[in-house]
Amino acid sequence: MSKPAATPLMRQHAAIKAKHPDAVLLFRVGDFYETFGGDAVTASRVLGITLTSRNNGGSREELAGFPYHQLDNYLHKLVRAGLRVAVCDQLEDPKQAKTIVQRGVTQVATPGLSFSEQLVDRRDNHWLAALCAGPSGYGAAFLDVTTGEFLVAEEPADAMAKLIDSHAPRELLFPKGRADGFIEAQAGRTFGYALDDWAFTTEFARERLLGQFGTNSLKGFGIEDLQLAQRAAGAVLHYLGETRHDRLAHISRLSWLRPGHHVGLDRFTIRNLELVATTSDGGRSLLQSLDRCTTPMGSRLLKRWILFPLLDRAAIHARLDRVQALLEAPGLKEGLGAELAAV
């Protein structure tokens, strides 16, 4: 006896799921987002929602769902658990549909890419990173998609490890087909995600970067000769497109984390000195003690100053001169504080 055919709805679900096999698919059906099969088991466990089953063409399949208006609440819980989540919405009015309602993925939320207020601390950077290897060392890119800050670096393993420790990315992208012990170790300490090797090629990266910034070269950014850094940055931009993050006009420049400009701090130093987080209940980190910033931008900058102590004497004196100028002009300081408070 032949197996009964799946319903049109489940055939549609299967086709969309096949394009996002590594993500939990939230499938909009009427006033609910539904999950099926393995996704339903995962959603039920992480979200604490009821797991049921339904008849699908003669076989039983797990099912779990929640009302559509609770998407933000449940989406952040799934992402916080380290899961990739594809949100599939109805792309037409069901009343106007002649057959099955057209559906499509409208966003893919990942640990490194989320705008949810419940996931993003506005006083902290939310870094997505990419890392690749070459004969001369490693290239990395760090992007905070919520602010548009885009940084690249090209360093040997020891220095690169300190940069990654200082930025503490929420998600790390790396090439799928090339085994590298250093990259595997870094990916294992956060939410790592492998991309196809071609996403890290030089030609592809330059095309994405030049297209993003509307330039004919990368000389203006000082990274024309940093091919490994370019490859990592290109992979980050590719990943944004793959995850449906297409509002990228605010990513208008990138900066080179130049070697020798800062003291490199590893994660043990950052933790043991309690620079940005405390190791004891009720304790206060250096950042918590110093942060009296009026705006989230100020808090992010202060944290960066703490984690990247300057080495260049001229840069140190320039920073001190600016602080001294504000100390000697209390009226100016109060006026700036009032203006910043309105941001």
Buried (B, 14 or more C-beta within 10 A) or exposed (E): EEEEEBBEBBEBBEEBBEEBEEBBBBBBBEEEBBBBBEBBBBBBEBBEBEEEEBEBEEEEBBBBBBEBEEBEEBBBBBBBBEBBBBBBBBEEEEEEEEEEBEBEBEBBBBBBBBEBEEBBEBBBBBBBBBBBBBEEBBBBBBBBBBBBBBBBBBBEBEBBBBBBBBBBBBBBBBBEEEEBEBBEEBBEEBBBBBBEEEBBBEEBBBBBBBEBBEEEEBEEBEBEEBBBBBBBBBBBBBBBEEBBBEEBEEBEEBBBBEEEEBEBBBBEBBBEEBBBEBEEEEEEBBBEEBBEBBBBBBBBEBBBBBBBEBEEEEEEEEEEEEEEEEEEEEEEEEEEEEEEEEE
